[in-house]
Each structure stands twice: as C-alpha cells, then as structure tokens.
Amino acid sequence: MINMFLTLAWLASVPVAADAGQPRAMPPKPVPGASAATVRVAEWIAASGDNRSLPYIIVDKTRASLFLFDAKGKSLGEVPVLLGVATGDDATPGVGSKNLAEIGPAEKTTPAGRFLAKYGLAAGKERVLWVDYATSVALHPIPTSATRKERRRQRMLSPTSDDNRITFGCINVPAAFYSKTVRPLFRRKGGYVYVLPDTKPLEVVFPRLRVQALMNGSGS
C-alpha cells in the first residue's frame, strides 16, 4: 500500500508537456556508443518532457562521456569528460564551502542526479555553467590553472575512461565543444544536467524512471 501511494505521488509530480501547452521532446535517435543506462534516461526525458523545453546533458560517469541534446531532444554530440577523483554519487556535506586545498581525496566526487544548470560567476569572475552551486560543481573546459603534472588534456584524449577522474568534482569538457555548442544553448535560460550514478541503482537517483515504466505497463 505504501508503494502504491509513493507511486501515485510521483505520478502527480511528472511534468506533462502537452498539458502545459509546451512542445514535447521528440524521441531521441540512438546514440552510437551510448550505454543502456544513457539510452534509458534519454528515452525517459523525451517521453515525459522532463527537460521542460530546455536543452539538456546526460553525463555517463562510468564511461566518462557527455551527451548533449537540444530542447526538442535532438542529439548534438558526444564528448569525453573529466570527473571527480573519487568514485561516489553523493557530495560530502559542506564541501561547497571549503577551499580547494581543504577538500580531501574522498570528497572529490561528481554527484549523481538531476540538476537545473545555469550560468554564474566563479572564482576570478569567470562565468561557468553551475551544475550544483551548493556543492561547487560546475561544467567548464579544463582550467588554465590546472598543472601539467595532472595531464588533463592527455587524460581526456585517451581511449579509455580509466584515467578520466582527476578533478575536484567539476565536469571538464573540450574547450571548443563548450564554447561553440554548450554555451550558446545554455547561456540564456540554462538547462538540465543528468549525471548517471557510479554505484547507486538508476531508479534511486532518478525515481521517475520507475514511474515511467509503470505508465508504460512494464513495471514489476
């Protein structure tokens, strides 16, 4: 009975683009190389209108890949990314208020979840796409302050995702992709960033996936 009430509560919270007079996102075309989790989340976003007519990004942490979509669900490309050093799906409480030198290795996680990302100022008055301002997680190119010892560019270009964890938690993307594609799309109204989990079940991070399955009659 409790599960039924929880399901009904989630059903009530699912955005219905058509009822709001907004265009529903088109079902995304399969993205070559995308994981089953990425495909499932992309299909759910398009079917439910969860992006609320804003552009969106899906970050697959296990593959260190980023997939970009416009407001209508059209795939605009995939790029490699650099992520937080530590494996994990939750940010350490209070980490956003710490100086970089105070953040321990285990605290350098890129949290999983659904985030409304918007542009804002960071240190040095640089404008970045804040994924989660409270935990100081932003999406931006490799910072110029990064040391050569970290080999961030080489890590991003390597054929494996095993060496792509090097940041304090932020998501580093190729500079050209950021300036020519991400920034023009997100500059005015922002958009959503869906970060897939390392270890948590997908339905725990995105509970509405379960609701979508029930609506489609495929839930158990």
N, CA, C and O of each residue as an XYZ file, in Angstrom:
880
protein
N       0.827     -1.204      0.000
C       0.000      0.000      0.000
C       0.862      1.255      0.000
O       0.576      2.219     -0.709
N       1.949      1.228      0.827
C       2.841      2.385      0.867
C       3.458      2.630     -0.501
O       3.560      3.774     -0.944
N       3.874      1.547     -1.178
C       4.470      1.693     -2.510
C       3.479      2.298     -3.490
O       3.860      3.078     -4.363
N       2.197      1.937     -3.345
C       1.188      2.494     -4.246
C       1.054      3.998     -4.048
O       0.966      4.750     -5.019
N       1.040      4.444     -2.775
C       0.924      5.873     -2.509
C       2.145      6.628     -3.019
O       2.023      7.732     -3.550
N       3.347      6.018     -2.851
C       4.554      6.663     -3.361
C       4.505      6.793     -4.865
O       4.892      7.821     -5.421
N       4.027      5.744     -5.531
C       3.922      5.772     -6.989
C       2.954      6.846     -7.448
O       3.236      7.581     -8.393
N       1.810      6.937     -6.778
C       0.824      7.959     -7.140
C       1.382      9.360     -6.921
O       1.105     10.282     -7.688
N       2.169      9.501     -5.866
C       2.771     10.814     -5.605
C       3.723     11.206     -6.710
O       3.752     12.359     -7.138
N       4.520     10.225     -7.182
C       5.447     10.510     -8.274
C       4.703     10.786     -9.573
O       5.104     11.642    -10.361
N       3.619     10.054     -9.787
C       2.831     10.282    -10.993
C       2.309     11.708    -11.029
O       2.279     12.344    -12.082
N       1.904     12.196     -9.882
C       1.378     13.562     -9.817
C       2.448     14.594    -10.083
O       2.157     15.707    -10.521
N       3.711     14.216     -9.812
C       4.799     15.182     -9.991
C       5.441     15.128    -11.359
O       6.256     15.993    -11.680
N       5.103     14.142    -12.181
C       5.717     14.021    -13.503
C       5.232     15.147    -14.396
O       4.022     15.331    -14.534
N       6.146     15.920    -15.017
C       5.723     17.005    -15.889
C       5.070     16.480    -17.153
O       5.580     15.553    -17.784
N       3.957     17.063    -17.519
C       3.261     16.675    -18.741
C       3.308     17.861    -19.690
O       2.555     18.824    -19.543
N       4.215     17.773    -20.675
C       4.464     18.910    -21.555
C       3.228     19.291    -22.345
O       2.970     20.478    -22.542
N       2.463     18.322    -22.800
C       1.318     18.631    -23.635
C       0.273     19.417    -22.874
O      -0.328     20.337    -23.430
N       0.031     19.069    -21.574
C      -0.960     19.769    -20.791
C      -0.549     21.200    -20.530
O      -1.399     22.075    -20.365
N       0.757     21.446    -20.491
C       1.242     22.795    -20.228
C       1.329     23.614    -21.502
O       1.773     24.761    -21.464
N       0.923     23.060    -22.610
C       0.977     23.787    -23.875
C       2.370     23.905    -24.433
O       2.633     24.763    -25.275
N       3.277     23.045    -23.973
C       4.656     23.086    -24.425
C       4.912     21.939    -25.387
O       4.315     20.872    -25.237
N       5.785     22.129    -26.372
C       6.085     21.051    -27.307
C       6.812     19.920    -26.613
O       7.776     20.163    -25.887
N       6.369     18.682    -26.818
C       7.023     17.528    -26.228
C       8.281     17.192    -27.019
O       8.302     17.264    -28.248
N       9.307     16.833    -26.300
C      10.562     16.484    -26.957
C      10.360     15.260    -27.843
O       9.611     14.347    -27.497
N      11.035     15.253    -28.986
C      10.967     14.123    -29.896
C      11.793     12.970    -29.327
O      12.809     13.210    -28.675
N      11.376     11.725    -29.561
C      12.172     10.595    -29.096
C      13.573     10.670    -29.688
O      13.716     10.801    -30.904
N      14.618     10.589    -28.850
C      15.977     10.731    -29.368
C      16.386      9.551    -30.224
O      15.998      8.413    -29.961
N      17.170      9.830    -31.251
C      17.712      8.758    -32.059
C      18.820      8.066    -31.274
O      19.513      8.710    -30.485
N      18.992      6.774    -31.478
C      20.039      6.063    -30.757
C      21.401      6.716    -30.973
O      21.772      7.063    -32.094
N      22.130      6.873    -29.881
C      23.455      7.477    -29.968
C      24.491      6.368    -29.982
O      24.569      5.593    -29.028
N      25.298      6.268    -31.050
C      26.308      5.207    -31.128
C      27.230      5.240    -29.920
O      27.730      6.299    -29.540
N      27.450      4.085    -29.322
C      28.362      4.010    -28.194
C      27.749      4.309    -26.847
O      28.414      4.162    -25.822
N      26.486      4.729    -26.822
C      25.845      5.056    -25.555
C      25.531      3.795    -24.768
O      25.184      2.765    -25.346
N      25.651      3.877    -23.453
C      25.334      2.743    -22.592
C      23.828      2.563    -22.504
O      23.062      3.454    -22.869
N      23.412      1.395    -22.013
C      21.988      1.135    -21.847
C      21.363      2.134    -20.875
O      20.215      2.540    -21.052
N      22.118      2.528    -19.851
C      21.609      3.500    -18.878
C      21.390      4.863    -19.527
O      20.383      5.522    -19.268
N      22.328      5.284    -20.368
C      22.185      6.561    -21.061
C      20.974      6.545    -21.981
O      20.196      7.499    -22.004
N      20.813      5.470    -22.736
C      19.670      5.353    -23.649
C      18.363      5.385    -22.869
O      17.408      6.044    -23.282
N      18.317      4.682    -21.752
C      17.089      4.636    -20.960
C      16.721      6.012    -20.413
O      15.557      6.409    -20.454
N      17.709      6.733    -19.903
C      17.442      8.066    -19.360
C      17.032      9.025    -20.475
O      16.123      9.834    -20.292
N      17.697      8.941    -21.632
C      17.356      9.813    -22.760
C      15.929      9.566    -23.234
O      15.199     10.510    -23.535
N      15.534      8.298    -23.301
C      14.174      7.977    -23.738
C      13.134      8.459    -22.724
O      12.067      8.943    -23.101
N      13.451      8.321    -21.449
C      12.534      8.803    -20.406
C      12.361     10.320    -20.477
O      11.241     10.821    -20.381
N      13.460     11.047    -20.644
C      13.386     12.514    -20.715
C      12.499     12.940    -21.878
O      11.636     13.806    -21.729
N      12.720     12.322    -23.043
C      11.958     12.679    -24.239
C      10.479     12.327    -24.091
O       9.608     13.098    -24.495
N      10.201     11.157    -23.509
C       8.816     10.701    -23.391
C       8.029     11.504    -22.371
O       6.832     11.732    -22.549
N       8.693     11.937    -21.297
C       7.993     12.631    -20.219
C       8.050     14.148    -20.316
O       7.285     14.843    -19.647
N       8.957     14.668    -21.147
C       9.142     16.121    -21.202
C       9.810     16.644    -19.948
O       9.611     17.798    -19.567
N      10.614     15.788    -19.296
C      11.228     16.164    -18.024
C      12.172     17.356    -18.146
O      12.431     18.041    -17.156
N      12.688     17.612    -19.342
C      13.597     18.742    -19.539
C      12.879     20.071    -19.633
O      13.522     21.117    -19.716
N      11.545     20.046    -19.621
C      10.729     21.274    -19.599
C      11.128     22.268    -20.699
O      11.269     23.468    -20.463
N      11.300     21.727    -21.890
C      11.611     22.537    -23.082
C      12.926     23.295    -22.960
O      13.074     24.382    -23.518
N      13.875     22.725    -22.233
C      15.213     23.298    -22.122
C      16.227     22.286    -22.651
O      15.965     21.083    -22.640
N      17.377     22.763    -23.110
C      18.406     21.820    -23.543
C      18.889     20.993    -22.360
O      18.735     21.402    -21.209
N      19.473     19.831    -22.640
C      19.917     19.003    -21.521
C      21.140     18.177    -21.878
O      21.466     17.950    -23.043
N      21.791     17.747    -20.827
C      23.033     16.979    -20.922
C      22.887     15.718    -20.089
O      22.318     15.746    -18.997
N      23.401     14.615    -20.606
C      23.488     13.379    -19.832
C      24.969     13.048    -19.681
O      25.688     12.924    -20.672
N      25.416     12.906    -18.446
C      26.805     12.546    -18.162
C      26.847     11.109    -17.664
O      26.275     10.784    -16.624
N      27.525     10.261    -18.409
C      27.706      8.861    -18.029
C      29.063      8.751    -17.346
O      30.098      8.702    -18.009
N      29.050      8.714    -16.015
C      30.317      8.715    -15.280
C      31.136      7.456    -15.511
O      32.363      7.523    -15.583
N      30.483      6.320    -15.626
C      31.233      5.073    -15.785
C      32.001      5.028    -17.100
O      33.018      4.344    -17.208
N      31.512      5.759    -18.100
C      32.203      5.802    -19.390
C      32.887      7.136    -19.645
O      33.496      7.342    -20.695
N      32.781      8.054    -18.659
C      33.381      9.384    -18.787
C      32.973     10.050    -20.101
O      33.809     10.582    -20.832
N      31.670     10.007    -20.383
C      31.143     10.573    -21.626
C      30.000     11.536    -21.336
O      29.259     11.371    -20.367
N      29.873     12.534    -22.185
C      28.790     13.509    -22.084
C      28.008     13.521    -23.387
O      28.588     13.549    -24.473
N      26.677     13.499    -23.267
C      25.786     13.549    -24.418
C      24.935     14.817    -24.314
O      24.302     15.069    -23.289
N      24.930     15.605    -25.382
C      24.213     16.882    -25.387
C      22.991     16.800    -26.297
O      23.056     16.261    -27.402
N      21.874     17.346    -25.811
C      20.619     17.369    -26.563
C      20.039     18.779    -26.557
O      20.200     19.522    -25.589
N      19.362     19.139    -27.647
C      18.688     20.436    -27.642
C      17.345     20.296    -26.932
O      17.011     19.226    -26.424
N      16.582     21.382    -26.900
C      15.328     21.396    -26.149
C      14.302     20.399    -26.676
O      13.400     19.991    -25.944
N      14.435     20.002    -27.946
C      13.490     19.067    -28.547
C      13.991     17.621    -28.511
O      13.354     16.729    -29.071
N      15.111     17.396    -27.865
C      15.629     16.045    -27.746
C      16.544     15.611    -28.867
O      16.889     14.433    -28.951
N      16.945     16.522    -29.727
C      17.855     16.176    -30.814
C      19.271     16.043    -30.269
O      19.761     16.930    -29.570
N      19.922     14.934    -30.591
C      21.287     14.711    -30.145
C      22.249     15.631    -30.877
O      22.237     15.708    -32.105
N      23.083     16.328    -30.113
C      24.024     17.277    -30.695
C      25.472     16.833    -30.558
O      26.392     17.560    -30.934
N      25.668     15.634    -30.017
C      27.033     15.125    -29.973
C      27.413     14.500    -28.648
O      26.744     14.672    -27.629
N      28.513     13.769    -28.702
C      29.092     13.114    -27.529
C      30.549     13.519    -27.418
O      31.252     13.593    -28.426
N      31.011     13.781    -26.198
C      32.411     14.129    -25.972
C      32.894     13.450    -24.696
O      32.091     13.123    -23.823
N      34.208     13.235    -24.586
C      34.759     12.713    -23.333
C      34.794     13.812    -22.277
O      34.854     14.996    -22.610
N      34.758     13.425    -21.018
C      34.808     14.397    -19.932
C      35.780     13.928    -18.853
O      36.135     12.751    -18.777
N      36.197     14.874    -18.031
C      36.970     14.571    -16.830
C      36.053     14.769    -15.631
O      35.224     15.679    -15.623
N      36.199     13.919    -14.620
C      35.288     13.911    -13.485
C      36.057     13.945    -12.168
O      37.288     13.932    -12.147
N      35.302     13.989    -11.068
C      35.904     13.987     -9.744
C      36.746     12.749     -9.494
O      36.434     11.662     -9.980
N      37.812     12.924     -8.736
C      38.754     11.835     -8.468
C      38.071     10.638     -7.824
O      38.333      9.495     -8.197
N      37.197     10.896     -6.860
C      36.599      9.819     -6.067
C      35.349      9.243     -6.716
O      34.527      9.971     -7.273
N      35.222      7.924     -6.634
C      34.003      7.263     -7.077
C      32.930      7.466     -6.011
O      33.195      7.312     -4.819
N      31.734      7.807     -6.438
C      30.658      8.039     -5.481
C      29.578      8.892     -6.094
O      29.805      9.568     -7.098
N      28.399      8.864     -5.492
C      27.247      9.552     -6.075
C      26.690     10.672     -5.207
O      25.724     11.330     -5.593
N      27.286     10.896     -4.038
C      26.820     11.948     -3.137
C      27.953     12.905     -2.826
O      29.109     12.503     -2.696
N      27.604     14.184     -2.708
C      28.583     15.177     -2.299
C      28.701     15.171     -0.778
O      27.710     14.976     -0.074
N      29.895     15.380     -0.283
C      30.111     15.460      1.150
C      29.448     16.724      1.695
O      29.652     17.800      1.134
N      28.665     16.630      2.763
C      28.024     17.825      3.332
C      29.051     18.914      3.633
O      30.076     18.661      4.266
N      28.759     20.130      3.167
C      29.634     21.266      3.436
C      30.804     21.413      2.500
O      31.594     22.345      2.649
N      30.943     20.514      1.530
C      32.114     20.576      0.647
C      32.119     21.851     -0.188
O      33.185     22.345     -0.557
N      30.938     22.387     -0.489
C      30.872     23.584     -1.311
C      31.413     24.835     -0.652
O      31.721     25.814     -1.331
N      31.532     24.811      0.669
C      32.030     25.986      1.393
C      33.522     25.894      1.703
O      34.083     26.797      2.323
N      34.163     24.813      1.277
C      35.582     24.626      1.556
C      36.454     25.212      0.449
O      36.043     25.295     -0.708
N      37.653     25.614      0.826
C      38.645     25.974     -0.175
C      39.156     24.687     -0.814
O      39.086     23.619     -0.205
N      39.667     24.784     -2.034
C      40.133     23.594     -2.739
C      41.182     22.830     -1.941
O      41.198     21.599     -1.945
N      42.047     23.554     -1.266
C      43.115     22.908     -0.505
C      42.578     22.120      0.684
O      43.271     21.249      1.211
N      41.362     22.413      1.107
C      40.767     21.741      2.268
C      39.988     20.485      1.893
O      39.574     19.727      2.771
N      39.786     20.259      0.591
C      38.975     19.120      0.143
C      39.839     17.874      0.050
O      40.827     17.840     -0.683
N      39.451     16.844      0.809
C      40.204     15.596      0.811
C      39.898     14.762     -0.418
O      38.894     14.998     -1.090
N      40.757     13.776     -0.726
C      40.560     12.931     -1.918
C      39.189     12.261     -1.965
O      38.581     12.195     -3.034
N      38.692     11.768     -0.847
C      37.399     11.072     -0.818
C      36.220     12.008     -1.034
O      35.109     11.559     -1.316
N      36.462     13.313     -0.901
C      35.395     14.303     -1.063
C      35.284     14.811     -2.502
O      34.355     15.546     -2.838
N      36.227     14.417     -3.337
C      36.268     14.922     -4.714
C      35.378     14.074     -5.623
O      35.857     13.405     -6.539
N      34.091     14.116     -5.353
C      33.134     13.340     -6.137
C      32.337     14.244     -7.066
O      32.158     15.432     -6.798
N      31.864     13.664     -8.156
C      30.896     14.324     -9.027
C      29.545     13.699     -8.695
O      29.282     12.562     -9.088
N      28.682     14.423     -7.975
C      27.430     13.827     -7.510
C      26.489     13.461     -8.651
O      26.433     14.136     -9.679
N      25.752     12.376     -8.443
C      24.762     11.950     -9.426
C      23.436     12.637     -9.148
O      23.154     13.035     -8.018
N      22.614     12.772    -10.202
C      21.300     13.357    -10.010
C      20.854     14.225    -11.166
O      21.515     14.317    -12.200
N      19.725     14.851    -10.962
C      19.126     15.761    -11.943
C      19.315     17.187    -11.437
O      18.880     17.519    -10.335
N      19.960     18.024    -12.235
C      20.306     19.368    -11.802
C      19.833     20.407    -12.833
O      19.972     20.203    -14.039
N      19.283     21.501    -12.349
C      18.967     22.639    -13.211
C      20.208     23.515    -13.255
O      20.529     24.193    -12.279
N      20.899     23.501    -14.375
C      22.181     24.186    -14.509
C      21.998     25.573    -15.122
O      21.257     25.749    -16.089
N      22.686     26.548    -14.543
C      22.631     27.914    -15.054
C      24.007     28.560    -14.951
O      24.844     28.167    -14.139
N      24.213     29.565    -15.802
C      25.487     30.271    -15.794
C      25.570     31.236    -14.621
O      24.579     31.851    -14.227
N      26.767     31.353    -14.076
C      27.020     32.273    -12.977
C      28.512     32.470    -12.818
O      29.316     31.838    -13.503
N      28.869     33.353    -11.908
C      30.271     33.680    -11.693
C      30.944     32.678    -10.774
O      30.346     32.191     -9.814
N      32.191     32.379    -11.081
C      33.022     31.528    -10.235
C      34.211     32.359     -9.768
O      34.235     33.577     -9.944
N      35.184     31.701     -9.180
C      36.386     32.407     -8.724
C      37.058     33.101     -9.897
O      37.117     32.561    -11.002
N      37.566     34.304     -9.647
C      38.205     35.062    -10.705
C      37.219     35.716    -11.653
O      37.588     36.155    -12.742
N      35.947     35.779    -11.228
C      34.870     36.398    -12.010
C      34.676     35.725    -13.369
O      34.201     36.346    -14.320
N      35.051     34.450    -13.444
C      34.826     33.676    -14.660
C      33.405     33.116    -14.644
O      32.942     32.618    -13.618
N      32.716     33.197    -15.778
C      31.369     32.652    -15.880
C      31.451     31.177    -16.257
O      32.083     30.800    -17.244
N      30.794     30.353    -15.440
C      30.787     28.914    -15.685
C      29.350     28.418    -15.630
O      28.465     29.113    -15.133
N      29.124     27.223    -16.138
C      27.812     26.600    -16.054
C      27.747     25.831    -14.733
O      28.324     24.752    -14.600
N      27.038     26.403    -13.765
C      26.919     25.762    -12.465
C      25.934     24.605    -12.554
O      24.756     24.802    -12.851
N      26.420     23.407    -12.296
C      25.559     22.228    -12.248
C      24.883     22.166    -10.889
O      23.672     21.965    -10.794
N      25.671     22.341     -9.843
C      25.151     22.374     -8.474
C      25.974     23.380     -7.681
O      27.048     23.057     -7.174
N      25.463     24.591     -7.578
C      26.214     25.681     -6.950
C      26.527     25.374     -5.485
O      27.599     25.718     -4.987
N      25.576     24.720     -4.796
C      25.737     24.455     -3.362
C      26.948     23.583     -3.065
O      27.573     23.724     -2.014
N      27.282     22.687     -3.982
C      28.438     21.801     -3.779
C      29.618     22.183     -4.673
O      30.591     21.437     -4.785
N      29.521     23.356     -5.309
C      30.594     23.895     -6.158
C      30.945     22.985     -7.323
O      32.114     22.862     -7.689
N      29.937     22.346     -7.907
C      30.156     21.511     -9.089
C      29.719     22.284    -10.323
O      28.554     22.662    -10.453
N      30.657     22.513    -11.221
C      30.379     23.261    -12.443
C      30.844     22.471    -13.653
O      31.630     21.532    -13.535
N      30.349     22.863    -14.811
C      30.767     22.268    -16.081
C      31.512     23.337    -16.853
O      30.975     24.417    -17.101
N      32.746     23.044    -17.236
C      33.578     24.036    -17.916
C      34.758     23.340    -18.581
O      34.999     22.160    -18.324
N      35.503     24.052    -19.435
C      36.699     23.449    -20.048
C      37.779     23.204    -18.992
O      37.643     23.623    -17.842
N      38.840     22.531    -19.393
C      39.967     22.333    -18.492
C      40.492     23.707    -18.063
O      40.831     24.523    -18.920
N      40.565     23.976    -16.762
C      41.007     25.300    -16.307
C      42.465     25.566    -16.641
O      43.294     24.657    -16.644
N      42.754     26.805    -16.916
C      44.140     27.177    -17.233
C      45.051     26.998    -16.029
O      46.270     26.906    -16.178
N      44.466     26.947    -14.834
C      45.255     26.787    -13.611
C      45.675     25.341    -13.359
O      46.471     25.072    -12.459
N      45.140     24.411    -14.152
C      45.490     23.001    -13.973
C      46.974     22.782    -14.257
O      47.506     23.312    -15.233
N      47.627     22.017    -13.421
C      49.067     21.804    -13.590
C      49.350     20.784    -14.690
O      48.520     19.921    -14.976
N      50.514     20.891    -15.294
C      50.912     19.949    -16.344
C      51.032     18.540    -15.777
O      50.843     17.551    -16.485
N      51.347     18.468    -14.489
C      51.502     17.172    -13.830
C      50.200     16.356    -13.877
O      50.239     15.126    -13.899
N      49.055     17.042    -13.893
C      47.766     16.343    -13.910
C      47.448     15.731    -15.273
O      46.645     14.802    -15.367
N      48.069     16.246    -16.315
C      47.899     15.707    -17.679
C      46.404     15.617    -18.062
O      45.943     14.604    -18.587
N      45.684     16.679    -17.789
C      44.233     16.629    -18.020
C      43.889     16.474    -19.500
O      42.986     15.711    -19.843
N      44.576     17.169    -20.360
C      44.273     17.071    -21.790
C      44.544     15.661    -22.298
O      43.748     15.099    -23.050
N      45.680     15.092    -21.878
C      46.019     13.730    -22.304
C      45.005     12.715    -21.772
O      44.649     11.761    -22.465
N      44.551     12.925    -20.555
C      43.551     12.034    -19.970
C      42.239     12.097    -20.754
O      41.596     11.075    -20.997
N      41.854     13.317    -21.146
C      40.609     13.489    -21.879
C      40.675     12.822    -23.247
O      39.669     12.312    -23.741
N      41.861     12.825    -23.861
C      42.022     12.282    -25.201
C      42.365     10.796    -25.218
O      42.421     10.192    -26.289
N      42.594     10.204    -24.063
C      42.972      8.794    -24.023
C      41.799      7.910    -24.435
O      40.649      8.298    -24.231
N      42.053      6.742    -25.004
C      40.979      5.869    -25.493
C      40.198      5.175    -24.387
O      39.158      4.574    -24.656
N      40.676      5.244    -23.153
C      39.992      4.593    -22.043
C      39.447      5.621    -21.065
O      39.938      6.748    -21.000
N      38.433      5.231    -20.305
C      37.852      6.129    -19.302
C      38.492      5.923    -17.933
O      38.124      6.590    -16.967
N      39.439      5.011    -17.850
C      40.035      4.664    -16.560
C      40.824      5.813    -15.940
O      40.980      5.869    -14.720
N      41.322      6.730    -16.768
C      42.162      7.813    -16.240
C      41.474      9.181    -16.303
O      42.142     10.214    -16.256
N      40.149      9.189    -16.409
C      39.428     10.449    -16.572
C      38.958     11.067    -15.262
O      38.241     12.067    -15.271
N      39.351     10.487    -14.150
C      38.970     11.032    -12.845
C      40.155     11.784    -12.248
O      41.119     11.185    -11.772
N      40.056     13.119    -12.287
C      41.178     13.954    -11.875
C      40.728     15.276    -11.248
O      41.549     15.962    -10.639
N      39.462     15.654    -11.375
C      39.012     16.953    -10.901
C      38.587     16.912     -9.436
O      38.567     15.851     -8.812
N      38.248     18.078     -8.900
C      37.735     18.185     -7.534
C      36.253     17.825     -7.470
O      35.668     17.797     -6.386
N      35.646     17.551     -8.614
C      34.220     17.246     -8.679
C      33.554     17.876     -9.885
O      32.487     17.444    -10.322
N      34.198     18.903    -10.417
C      33.650     19.563    -11.605
C      33.748     18.659    -12.828
O      34.490     17.677    -12.839
N      32.986     19.010    -13.849
C      32.969     18.255    -15.104
C      33.717     19.068    -16.153
O      33.247     20.126    -16.572
N      34.869     18.583    -16.574
C      35.660     19.253    -17.607
C      35.294     18.711    -18.975
O      35.212     17.498    -19.166
N      35.073     19.611    -19.935
C      34.709     19.230    -21.299
C      35.682     19.880    -22.278
O      36.364     20.839    -21.916
N      35.761     19.372    -23.522
C      36.622     20.002    -24.529
C      36.251     21.465    -24.730
O      35.071     21.811    -24.787
N      37.256     22.317    -24.837
C      37.039     23.766    -24.910
C      36.188     24.180    -26.111
O      35.282     25.001    -25.973
N      36.474     23.618    -27.287
C      35.734     24.005    -28.494
C      34.272     23.596    -28.390
O      33.385     24.354    -28.781
N      34.017     22.409    -27.867
C      32.644     21.924    -27.688
C      31.889     22.823    -26.715
O      30.713     23.124    -26.915
N      32.568     23.238    -25.680
C      31.951     24.101    -24.673
C      31.572     25.465    -25.255
O      30.446     25.932    -25.082
N      32.519     26.093    -25.943
C      32.290     27.448    -26.433
C      31.354     27.512    -27.637
O      30.605     28.477    -27.790
N      31.393     26.489    -28.491
C      30.601     26.528    -29.716
C      29.224     25.875    -29.595
O      28.332     26.159    -30.394
N      29.046     25.001    -28.598
C      27.796     24.259    -28.511
C      27.094     24.416    -27.170
O      25.926     24.802    -27.123
N      27.794     24.123    -26.084
C      27.160     24.175    -24.764
C      26.780     25.599    -24.384
O      25.634     25.850    -24.012
N      27.712     26.526    -24.471
C      27.452     27.896    -24.023
C      26.321     28.570    -24.787
O      25.464     29.192    -24.159
N      26.276     28.475    -26.120
C      25.142     29.109    -26.818
C      23.783     28.528    -26.417
O      22.788     29.251    -26.378
N      23.737     27.234    -26.122
C      22.471     26.590    -25.762
C      22.018     26.948    -24.348
O      20.831     27.178    -24.116
N      22.948     26.996    -23.414
C      22.615     27.167    -22.002
C      22.735     28.613    -21.507
O      22.356     28.910    -20.374
N      23.257     29.508    -22.342
C      23.608     30.852    -21.883
C      22.413     31.641    -21.357
O      22.530     32.317    -20.335
N      21.272     31.568    -22.029
C      20.137     32.423    -21.670
C      19.304     31.867    -20.517
O      19.129     32.535    -19.498
N      18.793     30.649    -20.675
C      17.867     30.108    -19.690
C      18.423     28.915    -18.908
O      17.771     28.410    -17.994
N      19.605     28.476    -19.264
C      20.145     27.297    -18.618
C      19.557     26.026    -19.196
O      19.039     26.034    -20.313
N      19.630     24.942    -18.458
C      19.124     23.661    -18.920
C      19.368     22.616    -17.842
O      19.827     22.937    -16.746
N      19.062     21.387    -18.155
C      19.196     20.314    -17.174
C      20.425     19.461    -17.443
O      20.802     19.223    -18.590
N      21.038     19.008    -16.359
C      22.162     18.089    -16.436
C      21.792     16.852    -15.623
O      21.495     16.939    -14.431
N      21.816     15.708    -16.287
C      21.511     14.427    -15.654
C      22.817     13.654    -15.513
O      23.394     13.212    -16.507
N      23.277     13.493    -14.285
C      24.533     12.774    -14.034
C      24.201     11.362    -13.575
O      23.608     11.172    -12.513
N      24.581     10.377    -14.371
C      24.290      8.990    -14.052
C      25.183      8.509    -12.900
O      26.305      8.988    -12.740
N      24.684      7.568    -12.110
C      25.427      7.139    -10.915
C      26.590      6.198    -11.196
O      26.648      5.530    -12.228
N      27.513      6.172    -10.240
C      28.602      5.192    -10.251
C      28.120      3.860     -9.692
O      28.327      2.806    -10.293
N      27.471      3.927     -8.523
C      27.138      2.700     -7.794
C      25.658      2.567     -7.446
O      25.164      1.446     -7.327
N      24.956      3.645     -7.285
C      23.550      3.573     -6.903
C      22.702      3.047     -8.056
O      23.054      3.250     -9.218
N      21.587      2.371     -7.755
C      20.665      1.970     -8.823
C      20.114      3.206     -9.538
O      19.878      4.244     -8.919
N      19.918      3.078    -10.830
C      19.450      4.206    -11.640
C      18.118      4.760    -11.107
O      17.915      5.974    -11.087
N      17.214      3.867    -10.676
C      15.894      4.288    -10.204
C      15.967      5.034     -8.877
O      15.058      5.797     -8.549
N      17.028      4.827     -8.114
C      17.194      5.555     -6.853
C      17.588      7.000     -7.140
O      17.121      7.921     -6.471
N      18.439      7.191     -8.127
C      18.882      8.540     -8.496
C      17.797      9.277     -9.278
O      17.606     10.481     -9.106
N      17.086      8.543    -10.141
C      16.008      9.129    -10.949
C      14.717      8.346    -10.703
O      14.358      7.499    -11.522
N      14.015      8.603     -9.606
C      12.810      7.831     -9.259
C      11.727      7.863    -10.325
O      10.919      6.937    -10.409
N      11.694      8.894    -11.130
C      10.642      8.996    -12.143
C      10.814      7.971    -13.261
O       9.890      7.727    -14.036
N      11.996      7.377    -13.338
C      12.178      6.278    -14.291
C      11.237      5.129    -13.946
O      10.663      4.495    -14.832
N      11.086      4.871    -12.661
C      10.179      3.818    -12.208
C       8.738      4.157    -12.559
O       7.972      3.292    -12.983
N       8.375      5.430    -12.379
C       7.019      5.880    -12.717
C       6.768      5.712    -14.206
O       5.694      5.270    -14.614
N       7.763      6.066    -15.020
C       7.603      5.951    -16.469
C       7.378      4.496    -16.875
O       6.571      4.204    -17.758
N       8.108      3.582    -16.214
C       7.946      2.168    -16.512
C       6.540      1.689    -16.147
O       5.945      0.891    -16.871
N       6.018      2.175    -15.031
C       4.661      1.810    -14.617
C       3.622      2.359    -15.598
O       2.640      1.691    -15.920
N       3.857      3.581    -16.064
C       2.934      4.194    -17.022
C       2.938      3.438    -18.344
O       1.929      3.365    -19.044
N       4.112      2.874    -18.669
C       4.223      2.110    -19.918
C       3.783      0.657    -19.747
O       3.775     -0.117    -20.704
N       3.412      0.293    -18.495
C       2.949     -1.059    -18.241
C       4.039     -2.082    -18.143
O       3.776     -3.278    -18.262
N       5.310     -1.627    -17.919
C       6.413     -2.572    -17.869
C       6.975     -2.716    -16.473
O       7.979     -3.403    -16.283
N       6.350     -2.083    -15.486
C       6.851     -2.177    -14.129
C       6.465     -3.497    -13.496
O       5.465     -4.107    -13.874
N       7.261     -3.941    -12.527
C       7.000     -5.223    -11.875
C       6.341     -5.002    -10.531
O       6.040     -5.964     -9.825
